Amino acid sequence: MTEYTWPNGVGDPTPEDIRRAWSATVAALPVGTAVTGKVIGRQPFGVFVEIDGVPDAVGLAEIFGSPSGTVPPPLGFAISGSVVDHAEHNFQVRLRLDDWGDERVPLPLAPNERLRTARP
């Protein structure tokens, strides 16, 4: 994928998996759906999320519009939120998180940082 650094740890869906499952993803996650999951990738603009129950979906929660001083939560952070949009051009489920965690200082962020663990 060329637009963003995709999480690509062991067990993460590939860009092809995500494209192939897009119609099912949109059907399973209409706008307004409550979701839970975990952070599998961090960038300065937000986090990529593995969405519980939808294995070939990737969520993106952008930090824009969050409270002042908000930084992306750490890898592995359990999230809850809701679906706010579907980005057809890059097959991402846009999320609004209920909680960005308690951190209000920037966390160390290595280039292309991502979680590299297998899914249960």
C-alpha positions as CSV (number, residue, x, y, z in Angstrom):
1,M,0.0,0.0,0.0
2,T,1.4,3.4,-0.9
3,E,-0.6,6.0,1.0
4,Y,0.1,4.9,4.6
5,T,2.4,2.6,6.4
6,W,0.1,-0.4,6.9
7,P,0.5,-2.5,10.0
8,N,2.1,-5.7,8.7
9,G,2.9,-7.7,11.7
10,V,2.4,-11.5,11.8
11,G,-1.3,-12.1,11.5
12,D,-2.3,-8.6,10.3
13,P,-4.4,-8.6,7.1
14,T,-2.6,-7.9,3.9
15,P,-3.7,-5.0,1.7
16,E,-5.1,-7.6,-0.7
17,D,-7.1,-9.2,2.1
18,I,-8.5,-5.8,3.1
19,R,-9.5,-5.0,-0.5
20,R,-11.1,-8.4,-1.1
21,A,-13.2,-8.1,2.1
22,W,-14.2,-4.4,1.7
23,S,-17.8,-5.0,0.8
24,A,-18.3,-7.3,3.7
25,T,-16.5,-4.9,6.0
26,V,-18.8,-2.0,5.1
27,A,-21.8,-4.2,5.5
28,A,-20.6,-5.4,9.0
29,L,-19.6,-1.9,10.2
30,P,-22.1,0.7,9.1
31,V,-21.6,4.3,10.3
32,G,-22.6,4.6,13.9
33,T,-21.6,1.0,14.8
34,A,-19.8,0.7,18.2
35,V,-16.5,-1.1,17.9
36,T,-13.7,-2.4,20.1
37,G,-10.2,-3.4,19.1
38,K,-6.5,-2.7,19.7
39,V,-3.9,-0.4,18.3
40,I,-1.7,-2.2,15.7
41,G,0.1,0.8,14.2
42,R,0.9,4.3,15.3
43,Q,1.7,7.4,13.2
44,P,1.8,11.1,14.3
45,F,-1.6,11.6,12.7
46,G,-3.4,8.7,14.5
47,V,-3.6,5.0,15.0
48,F,-4.4,1.9,12.9
49,V,-6.8,-0.4,14.7
50,E,-7.5,-4.1,14.5
51,I,-11.3,-4.2,14.9
52,D,-12.7,-7.0,17.0
53,G,-14.9,-9.5,15.1
54,V,-13.9,-8.2,11.6
55,P,-10.5,-9.8,10.9
56,D,-9.9,-8.2,7.5
57,A,-10.8,-4.7,8.5
58,V,-8.4,-1.9,9.4
59,G,-9.6,1.1,11.3
60,L,-8.0,4.5,11.3
61,A,-8.6,6.9,14.2
62,E,-7.1,10.2,13.4
63,I,-5.9,12.5,16.1
64,F,-7.2,15.6,14.4
65,G,-10.1,17.1,16.4
66,S,-9.1,15.3,19.6
67,P,-8.5,17.2,22.8
68,S,-5.5,19.5,22.8
69,G,-2.3,17.6,23.8
70,T,-3.7,14.3,22.7
71,V,-1.1,11.8,21.4
72,P,-1.7,8.5,19.7
73,P,-2.2,5.7,22.2
74,P,0.5,3.0,22.5
75,L,0.7,-0.2,20.5
76,G,-1.6,-2.9,22.0
77,F,-3.9,-0.3,23.6
78,A,-7.4,-1.6,23.8
79,I,-9.8,0.9,22.2
80,S,-13.5,1.5,22.0
81,G,-15.2,3.9,19.7
82,S,-17.6,4.1,16.7
83,V,-17.5,4.1,13.0
84,V,-17.8,7.6,11.5
85,D,-17.0,6.9,7.8
86,H,-15.7,4.5,5.2
87,A,-12.7,5.6,3.1
88,E,-13.3,3.7,-0.2
89,H,-10.1,5.0,-1.8
90,N,-7.8,3.2,0.7
91,F,-10.3,0.7,2.2
92,Q,-10.2,2.1,5.8
93,V,-12.9,2.2,8.4
94,R,-12.7,5.7,9.9
95,L,-13.2,5.6,13.7
96,R,-13.9,8.1,16.5
97,L,-12.3,6.8,19.7
98,D,-14.1,7.1,23.1
99,D,-10.7,7.2,24.9
100,W,-7.3,8.2,23.7
101,G,-5.7,7.0,27.0
102,D,-4.3,9.1,29.7
103,E,-1.1,10.1,28.0
104,R,-0.7,13.8,27.2
105,V,3.0,13.9,26.4
106,P,4.4,12.6,23.1
107,L,5.4,8.9,23.2
108,P,8.5,7.8,21.5
109,L,7.6,6.9,17.9
110,A,10.0,5.1,15.7
111,P,9.5,5.4,11.9
112,N,6.9,2.9,10.8
113,E,6.3,1.6,14.3
114,R,3.8,-1.2,14.5
115,L,2.8,-4.2,16.6
116,R,4.4,-7.5,15.5
117,T,2.4,-10.2,17.3
118,A,0.1,-12.9,16.1
119,R,-3.6,-12.6,16.5
120,P,-5.2,-15.1,18.9
